[in-house]
Amino acid sequence: MHKTGDVILGGLFEINFFSVFPDFQRPTCIFCVFFFDVLGFRQAQTMAFAVDEINRNAELLPNVTLGYSLYDNCVKLGIGFRAALALISGQEEEIVMEDNCSGSPPVLAIVGDSSSTRCIAISTVLGLYRVPMVSYFATCSCLSDRQKFPSFFRTIPSDAFQVNAMIQILKHFGWTWVGLLISADDYGLHAAKSFQSDLSLSDEGCLAYLEVLPWGNEPPELRRIVDVMKASTARVVLVFAHESHMINLMEEVVRQNLTGLQWLASEAWSTAAVLQTPDLMPYLGGTLGIAIRRGEIPGLRDFLLEINPNIKHNSSSGNSMVRFNCFWEYTFQCRFAPPPAGWVENGGKVCSGKEDLRTVETEFLDIFNLRPEYNVYKAVYALAHALHDLLRCEPGSGSCAALETLEPWQLVYYLERVNFTTSFGDQVSFDENGDILPIYDVMNWLRLPDGRANVQNVGEVKMSAFSGEQLTLDGDKIFWNFESKKPPRSVCSENCPPGTRMVRKKGEPECCFDCIPCSEGMVNNKTNSLECFSCPEDYWSSPQRDHCVLRQTEFLSYQEPLGICLTAASLLGTFICAVVLGIFIYHRSTPIVRANNSELSFQLLLSLQLCFLCSLLFIGRPRLWTCQLRHAAFGISFVLCVSCILVKTMVVLAVFKASKPGGGASLKWFGASQQRGTVLVLTSVQAAICTAWLVTNSPAPHKNTQYHNDKIVYECVVGSTVGFSVLLGYIGLLAILSFVLAFLARNLPNNFNEAKLITFSMLIFCAVWVAFVPAYVSSPGKYADAVEVFAILASSFGLLMALFGPKCYIILLRPERNTKKALMGRSTIGTSEK
């Protein structure tokens, strides 16, 4: 298609899907009846309309007429590349412009191409000469490299943004397990590279598989790819490819009846009408896709209706050498004369050229969904505004030129600075990489009851200078092609719930993992966490392992039944000792109290009271002062008690020995002062042991978590085991010594004999403490304290009852025996009988 003008703009469009001729032929498309692309033809007509509209605009490029020279690339790199070179070199076919002028018009810039691969090849050469190229459909992010492509611009966002938009959609629906299909060209390969990189950085998912779609119809390869899709657990398939790839792929998908997939479409096929057929909608229904921004172009429909099917039309209006036969035959399903052999015989119609486009339903006239066409429209206007600024420039403000001396490289400077607003309200400007402000529509393929499709807008993705990419979706409008009518789940492994941690599966992508419960004492309150965290010292993991709970504390408490019983027993023993002491004080002048040094009896009762009271230090939450005091008080109290018993035993032996002839001298060593001194010395030794123990390595409170993981057992550690052993050993030594002496004195005369009571009491004392050792060692936590308290109380009650029980019985119930005569009489009777 050509139109004369003062300045010519080149254009490259897809008019036919496939070429069936050798590469060395000139760029002429044949067999267009079978492979005609009506949408590509509409895009070419949009450029023609934009040029015509600009020429009618008195404010934009006044006194300058734009022309165009448009070529079909036949979706083939070689043809598109030669067409571009022919445009910029002036080697295209000679075109008769007017009766007095023939030759090749100068081409100032090129609108196109629609393919990233062709744009890379063409722009690499055009960039050497700074010839502007404005693409309306090439999205490869590699084209943003200004070092390689210094004169390349585009009115469609880069794939870098499209990839981010896709990731935003995946994130929105929680799809972390995705299959990726790409075309075997720069568009697909660069999109895959960018997608893998951004997906890895976003940590929002991973690829189940990556397959490259063949260019041609290769059944074995397509069958293998569909088998991979069927075997995968990924329910979401993202496709960066062209319509032609999808046509071949869907034939195999239908053949194998592969349903239940959620398709994500790139802008290359998200609105492709050729795929929106009743046969494919059971498979592609519910497709979500990224689409080019939709726009409105007033007057375009009327312009399209003026298309004339003449093979060659020359007139002053400017249309020349326009070949519309393919379009007319495709639209009306007829053939121009002469028709192919057998066409008429088989019922085919012959085109008259007078058919009315208004009488047919064709997507060619559907101007309510203009997307690539809107980009073509913006590209032509961007070049027009840049040319307008170039011709109006003032010296010193940039490169200036006259209409007769225009050079393509001069236009690049003004394209970089172009800034205008379309009639639809969209601002058009290019950044430093030649990219336009990114904005996409999110499309959804609604499956209608009659099997047809309605591609509806359900949201948008746009770049914000303040918050980056923003995804807006109307979830209520989205059609899901599943029985549940809800978004599918597409994950390799379900999220690990709180209380577990992720463990990667060896040899599989990051999205595939096992969920391992956190071990005891460790928690995790997040989903999909790689590790569990230890709880603080006073906390433990909950049964669900999702949060820390305060550990239960355990110690021998005054509030629990065991503590209450032991406390009551301790106070009871103290009270009984006080009562016995009161009885003894009240009857202190009686013979049974005065016998064998009543002062030692009083000291013994006081020490027993201390023994009962010291047991209270073992009850309650251990603190530093209670830990230090409990064992010291225990040790000193019992040594004081056993010392009094030992001295009493020694006094019994001394008195008996003094009663024999010549034994009176022994009593002088056991007077009252000597007895007190002996008790004091023996007790001082224990006090010294306790002091040394407390100074060197004293007992201290300790939080023990070894018995129960979910409990803290508060206990007192002895600190120095040697000190504790010496303390107990010293008590045991005195107790054994008292027991031996009392045992030796058990058969002395009754009037002097308190040794039997001492022997019995010490037997109880030693038995209790011998049993205490294994019971104490084997008892955990608070029960060790309970065993020690029980041993203290049992031994104290044993001493109290064995030593003072019989005497209280005589004092209170048998007072007639509490006389010197009665005591002496018993002795006399016993001697005479003997």
Residue pairs with C-beta under 8 A, 6 or more apart in sequence:
1 11
1 44
1 48
1 68
1 69
1 70
1 321
1 322
1 323
2 67
2 68
2 69
2 70
2 95
2 320
2 321
2 322
3 48
3 51
3 67
3 68
3 69
3 318
3 319
3 320
4 65
4 67
4 97
4 98
4 105
4 318
4 320
5 51
5 55
5 65
5 66
5 67
5 68
5 105
5 318
6 64
6 65
6 66
6 67
6 403
7 64
7 65
7 66
7 67
7 106
7 108
7 387
7 403
7 406
8 66
8 67
8 68
8 69
8 105
8 106
8 107
8 108
9 47
9 51
9 66
9 67
9 68
9 69
9 107
9 108
9 109
9 110
9 111
9 380
9 383
10 68
10 69
10 70
10 71
10 84
10 87
10 88
10 107
10 109
10 110
10 111
10 112
11 44
11 47
11 68
11 69
11 70
11 71
11 110
11 111
11 112
12 70
12 71
12 73
12 80
12 83
12 84
12 110
12 111
12 112
12 113
12 114
12 118
12 122
13 40
13 41
13 43
13 44
13 47
13 70
13 71
13 72
13 73
13 112
13 114
14 37
14 40
14 43
14 72
14 73
14 74
14 75
14 114
15 29
15 32
15 36
15 37
15 40
15 41
15 44
15 72
15 74
15 326
16 29
16 31
16 32
16 35
16 36
16 37
16 40
16 72
16 74
16 75
16 326
17 35
17 36
17 37
17 75
17 243
17 244
18 35
18 74
18 75
18 244
19 29
19 74
19 75
19 76
19 79
20 30
20 31
21 28
21 30
23 76
23 78
23 79
26 82
27 71
27 72
27 73
27 74
27 79
27 80
27 82
27 83
27 86
29 72
29 74
29 326
32 325
32 326
32 329
32 330
33 326
33 329
33 330
33 335
36 326
36 327
36 329
36 330
38 327
38 330
38 331
38 362
38 363
38 364
39 273
39 363
39 364
39 372
40 72
40 114
41 326
41 327
41 364
42 304
42 364
42 373
43 114
43 136
43 372
43 373
43 376
44 70
45 303
45 304
45 307
46 297
46 300
46 370
46 373
46 376
46 377
47 68
47 70
47 111
47 376
47 377
47 380
48 68
48 70
48 303
49 297
49 299
49 300
49 303
49 304
49 377
50 376
50 377
50 380
50 381
51 66
51 67
51 68
51 380
52 303
53 299
54 60
54 61
54 66
54 380
54 381
54 384
55 61
55 65
55 66
60 384
60 385
60 388
61 384
61 387
61 388
61 391
64 387
64 391
64 403
66 384
67 105
67 318
69 87
69 92
69 95
69 105
69 107
71 80
71 83
71 86
71 87
71 92
72 79
72 83
73 79
73 80
73 83
73 112
73 113
73 114
73 115
73 118
74 80
75 115
75 244
77 115
77 117
77 118
77 121
80 112
80 113
80 115
80 118
80 122
81 118
81 121
81 122
83 92
84 110
84 112
84 113
84 122
84 125
84 126
85 91
85 125
86 92
87 107
87 110
88 107
88 110
88 126
88 129
88 131
88 408
90 104
90 106
90 107
91 104
92 104
94 102
94 103
94 104
95 102
95 104
95 105
95 320
95 321
96 102
96 314
96 320
97 103
97 105
97 320
106 406
107 408
108 132
108 383
108 387
108 406
108 408
108 411
109 131
109 132
109 133
109 134
109 383
109 408
109 411
110 122
110 126
110 131
110 132
110 133
110 134
111 134
111 135
111 136
111 376
111 379
111 380
111 383
112 119
112 133
112 135
112 136
113 119
113 122
113 135
113 137
113 138
114 135
114 136
114 137
114 138
114 372
115 137
115 138
115 185
115 187
116 138
116 139
116 140
116 142
116 143
116 159
116 185
116 186
116 187
116 190
117 185
117 186
117 187
118 138
119 133
119 135
119 138
119 140
119 143
119 152
120 140
120 142
120 143
120 149
120 186
122 133
123 133
123 143
123 149
123 151
123 152
124 148
124 149
126 132
126 133
126 151
126 152
127 148
127 149
127 150
127 151
127 152
129 408
129 409
130 150
130 151
130 408
130 409
130 412
131 151
131 408
131 409
132 151
132 153
132 383
132 386
132 408
132 411
132 412
132 415
133 151
133 152
133 153
134 153
134 154
134 155
134 379
134 382
134 383
134 415
135 143
135 152
135 153
135 154
135 155
135 156
135 379
136 154
136 155
136 156
136 372
136 375
136 376
136 378
136 379
137 156
137 268
137 292
137 372
137 375
138 154
138 156
138 187
139 154
139 156
139 157
139 158
139 159
139 162
139 187
139 191
139 267
139 268
140 158
140 159
140 186
140 187
140 190
140 191
141 158
141 159
141 160
141 163
141 190
141 191
141 194
142 148
142 186
142 190
143 149
143 152
143 154
143 158
143 434
144 158
144 160
144 433
144 434
144 435
145 433
146 432
146 433
146 434
149 434
150 412
151 408
151 409
151 412
152 434
153 379
153 382
153 415
153 430
153 434
154 379
154 434
154 435
154 436
155 375
155 376
155 378
155 379
155 382
155 428
155 436
156 267
156 292
156 372
156 375
156 436
157 435
157 436
157 437
157 438
157 439
157 440
158 433
158 435
158 438
159 187
159 190
159 191
159 194
159 240
160 194
161 438
161 440
161 461
161 463
161 469
162 191
162 266
162 267
162 290
162 440
163 191
163 194
163 195
163 198
164 198
164 469
165 290
165 440
165 442
165 461
165 469
165 471
166 195
166 238
166 264
166 266
166 290
167 195
167 198
167 199
167 202
167 204
167 205
168 461
168 469
168 471
169 264
169 288
169 442
169 471
169 473
170 176
170 178
170 204
170 205
170 236
170 264
171 202
171 204
171 205
172 471
172 473
173 487
174 487
174 489
174 491
175 205
175 235
175 236
175 262
175 488
175 490
175 491
176 204
176 205
176 206
176 490
176 491
176 492
176 511
177 205
177 206
177 208
177 233
177 234
177 235
177 236
177 490
177 491
177 492
177 511
178 205
178 206
178 207
178 208
178 234
178 236
178 237
178 238
178 264
178 490
179 207
179 208
179 209
179 210
179 211
179 228
179 229
179 232
179 234
179 236
179 237
179 238
180 192
180 195
180 207
180 209
180 210
180 211
180 237
180 238
180 239
180 240
181 210
181 211
181 212
181 213
181 225
181 237
181 238
181 239
181 240
181 241
181 249
182 188
182 189
182 191
182 192
182 210
182 211
182 212
182 213
182 239
182 240
182 241
183 212
183 213
183 215
183 240
183 241
183 242
183 245
184 212
184 213
184 214
184 215
185 215
187 240
187 241
187 242
187 268
188 212
188 213
188 240
188 241
191 240
191 266
192 210
192 240
195 238
195 240
196 207
196 210
199 205
199 206
199 207
200 206
205 511
206 492
206 509
206 510
206 511
207 509
208 232
208 233
208 234
208 492
208 509
209 228
209 229
209 232
209 234
211 225
211 228
213 222
213 225
213 241
213 245
213 248
213 249
214 221
214 222
214 245
214 248
215 244
215 245
216 248
217 248
217 251
218 248
219 252
222 248
222 249
222 251
222 252
223 252
223 256
225 249
225 252
226 249
226 252
226 253
226 256
226 258
227 256
229 237
229 258
229 261
230 256
230 258
233 492
234 490
234 492
235 260
235 261
235 262
235 488
235 489
235 490
236 261
236 262
236 264
236 488
236 490
237 261
237 262
237 263
237 264
238 264
238 266
239 245
239 246
239 263
239 264
239 265
239 266
239 269
240 266
240 268
241 249
241 266
241 268
241 269
242 268
242 269
243 268
243 269
243 272
243 274
243 275
246 269
246 272
246 275
247 274
247 275
250 275
250 280
250 283
250 284
253 283
254 279
254 280
254 283
258 283
259 282
259 283
260 482
260 488
261 283
262 286
262 287
262 288
262 480
262 481
262 487
262 488
262 490
263 284
263 286
263 287
263 288
263 289
264 287
264 288
264 289
265 287
265 288
265 289
265 290
265 443
266 289
266 290
267 289
267 290
267 291
267 292
267 440
269 275
269 289
270 287
270 289
270 290
270 291
270 443
270 455
271 289
271 291
271 369
271 371
271 443
271 455
273 363
275 284
276 284
276 445
276 452
276 453
276 455
277 453
278 450
278 451
278 452
281 445
281 447
281 451
281 452
281 453
282 447
282 481
284 445
284 453
285 445
285 446
285 447
285 453
285 479
285 481
286 444
286 445
286 447
286 478
286 479
286 480
286 481
286 482
287 443
287 444
287 445
288 442
288 443
288 444
288 458
288 478
289 442
289 443
289 444
289 445
290 440
290 441
290 442
290 443
290 461
291 371
291 440
291 441
291 442
291 443
291 457
292 371
292 372
292 374
292 375
292 440
292 441
293 371
293 374
293 426
293 439
293 440
293 441
294 369
294 370
294 371
294 374
294 441
294 457
295 370
295 371
295 373
295 374
295 377
295 378
295 422
295 424
295 426
296 367
296 370
296 374
296 423
296 424
297 367
297 370
297 373
297 374
297 377
297 423
297 424
298 423
300 367
300 370
300 373
301 365
301 367
304 357
304 364
304 365
304 367
305 357
305 358
305 365
307 324
307 327
307 357
308 322
308 324
308 353
309 324
309 325
309 327
309 328
309 336
309 351
309 353
309 355
310 322
310 324
310 353
311 323
311 324
311 325
311 336
312 320
312 321
312 322
312 323
313 319
313 320
313 322
314 320
314 321
325 336
327 364
328 334
328 336
328 351
328 353
328 355
329 335
329 336
329 351
331 355
331 357
331 360
331 362
331 364
332 349
332 351
332 355
332 360
333 349
334 348
334 349
334 350
334 351
334 355
335 343
335 348
335 349
335 350
335 351
336 350
336 351
336 353
337 350
337 351
339 348
339 350
343 350
344 350
357 364
357 365
369 455
370 377
371 441
374 424
377 422
378 422
378 426
378 428
378 436
381 420
381 422
381 428
382 415
382 418
382 420
382 428
382 430
383 411
383 415
385 414
385 418
385 420
386 411
386 414
386 415
386 418
387 411
387 414
389 414
389 417
389 418
390 399
390 400
390 401
390 406
390 410
390 411
390 413
390 414
391 401
391 402
391 403
393 399
393 400
393 414
394 400
398 413
398 414
399 410
399 413
401 407
401 410
415 430
416 430
416 432
416 434
418 428
418 429
418 430
419 427
419 428
419 429
420 427
420 428
420 429
421 427
421 428
422 428
427 437
428 436
429 436
429 437
430 436
431 437
437 463
438 462
438 463
439 460
439 461
439 462
439 463
440 460
440 461
440 462
441 457
441 459
441 460
442 457
442 458
442 459
442 460
442 461
442 471
442 473
443 455
443 456
443 457
443 458
444 455
444 456
444 457
444 458
444 477
444 478
444 479
445 453
445 454
445 455
445 479
446 453
446 454
446 455
446 456
446 479
447 453
447 479
447 481
448 454
456 477
456 479
458 473
458 474
458 477
458 478
459 471
459 472
459 473
459 474
460 471
460 472
461 469
461 470
461 471
461 472
462 469
462 470
463 469
463 470
464 470
480 486
480 487
480 488
482 488
491 511
492 508
492 509
492 511
492 512
492 513
493 505
493 511
493 512
493 513
493 514
493 515
494 515
495 527
495 528
496 502
496 513
496 515
496 527
496 528
496 529
497 515
497 527
497 546
498 524
498 525
498 526
498 527
498 544
498 545
498 546
498 547
499 517
499 518
499 523
499 524
499 542
499 544
499 545
499 546
500 515
500 516
500 517
500 518
500 524
500 545
501 515
501 516
501 518
501 524
501 529
501 530
501 531
501 532
502 513
502 514
502 515
502 516
502 528
502 529
502 530
503 513
503 514
503 515
503 516
504 510
504 512
504 513
505 512
505 513
505 514
517 545
518 524
518 532
518 541
518 545
519 532
520 540
520 541
520 709
521 534
521 535
521 540
521 541
521 709
522 532
522 533
522 534
522 535
522 541
522 545
523 532
523 533
523 535
523 541
523 542
523 545
523 546
523 547
523 548
524 531
524 532
524 533
524 545
524 546
525 546
525 547
532 545
535 541
535 548
536 548
537 703
538 550
538 551
538 703
538 712
539 548
539 549
539 550
539 551
540 548
540 549
540 551
540 709
540 710
541 547
541 548
541 549
542 548
542 549
549 710
551 705
551 710
551 711
551 712
552 708
552 710
552 711
552 712
553 621
553 711
553 712
553 714
554 708
554 711
554 712
554 713
554 714
554 781
554 782
555 620
555 621
555 622
555 713
555 714
555 715
555 781
555 782
555 785
556 562
556 563
556 566
556 618
556 619
556 620
556 782
556 785
556 786
556 789
557 563
557 619
557 620
557 621
557 782
558 564
558 567
558 619
558 620
562 782
562 786
563 619
563 620
566 615
566 619
566 786
566 789
566 790
566 793
567 616
567 619
569 793
570 612
570 613
570 615
570 616
570 789
570 793
571 612
573 608
573 609
573 611
573 612
573 793
573 796
573 797
573 800
574 609
574 612
574 613
576 800
577 605
577 606
577 608
577 609
577 612
577 800
578 609
580 605
580 800
580 804
580 808
581 602
581 605
581 606
581 609
583 808
583 811
583 812
584 593
584 598
584 601
584 602
584 605
584 804
584 807
585 602
587 593
587 811
587 818
588 594
588 598
590 811
590 818
591 818
591 819
591 820
591 823
592 807
592 810
592 811
592 817
592 818
592 823
593 601
593 807
593 811
595 754
595 823
596 648
596 651
596 652
596 655
596 752
596 754
597 648
597 651
597 672
597 675
599 672
599 675
599 676
600 644
600 647
600 648
600 651
600 675
600 679
601 648
601 804
603 640
603 644
603 679
604 641
604 644
604 645
604 648
604 799
604 803
605 804
607 637
607 638
607 640
607 641
607 644
608 641
608 796
608 799
608 800
610 633
610 636
610 637
610 640
610 641
611 634
611 637
611 638
611 641
611 792
611 795
611 796
612 792
612 793
612 796
613 633
614 630
614 633
614 634
614 637
614 792
615 634
615 789
615 792
615 793
615 796
617 626
617 629
617 630
617 633
617 634
618 630
618 785
618 788
618 789
618 792
619 785
619 789
620 626
621 714
622 701
622 702
622 714
622 715
622 716
623 701
624 700
624 701
626 716
627 698
627 699
627 700
627 701
627 716
627 717
628 694
628 698
628 699
628 700
630 699
630 716
631 690
631 693
631 699
631 716
631 718
631 724
631 727
632 690
632 693
632 694
634 792
635 686
635 689
635 690
635 727
635 728
635 730
635 731
636 683
636 686
636 687
636 690
638 731
638 792
638 795
639 682
639 683
639 685
639 686
639 730
639 731
639 734
640 679
640 683
641 796
641 799
642 731
642 734
642 735
642 738
642 765
643 678
643 679
643 682
643 683
643 734
644 679
645 738
645 742
645 758
645 761
645 762
645 799
645 803
646 678
646 682
646 734
646 737
646 738
646 741
647 675
647 678
647 679
648 754
648 758
649 738
649 741
649 742
649 745
649 755
649 758
650 670
650 678
650 741
651 670
651 675
652 742
652 745
652 748
652 752
652 753
652 754
652 755
652 758
653 741
653 744
653 745
653 755
654 666
654 667
654 669
654 670
655 667
655 670
655 752
656 745
656 748
656 749
656 752
657 663
657 666
658 664
658 665
658 666
658 667
659 752
682 734
685 730
686 727
686 730
686 731
689 723
689 726
689 727
689 730
690 727
692 723
693 719
693 720
693 723
693 724
693 726
693 727
696 720
696 723
697 719
697 720
697 723
698 719
698 720
699 716
699 717
699 718
699 719
699 724
700 716
700 717
700 719
701 714
701 715
701 716
701 717
702 714
702 715
702 716
702 717
703 712
703 713
703 714
704 712
704 713
704 714
704 715
704 781
705 711
705 712
705 713
707 713
707 780
707 781
713 780
713 781
713 782
715 781
715 782
715 784
715 785
716 785
718 724
728 769
731 769
732 766
732 769
735 762
735 765
735 766
735 769
736 766
738 758
738 762
739 759
739 762
739 763
739 765
739 766
741 755
742 755
742 756
742 758
742 759
742 762
743 755
743 759
744 755
745 753
745 755
745 758
745 759
746 753
746 755
746 756
746 759
747 753
748 755
749 827
749 830
750 826
750 827
750 830
751 823
751 824
751 826
751 827
757 802
757 803
757 806
758 803
760 802
761 798
761 799
761 802
761 803
764 794
764 795
764 798
764 799
764 802
765 795
765 798
765 799
768 791
768 794
768 795
768 798
769 791
769 795
771 791
772 787
772 788
772 791
775 787
775 791
776 784
776 787
776 788
776 791
779 786
779 787
810 817
810 818
811 818
816 822
817 823
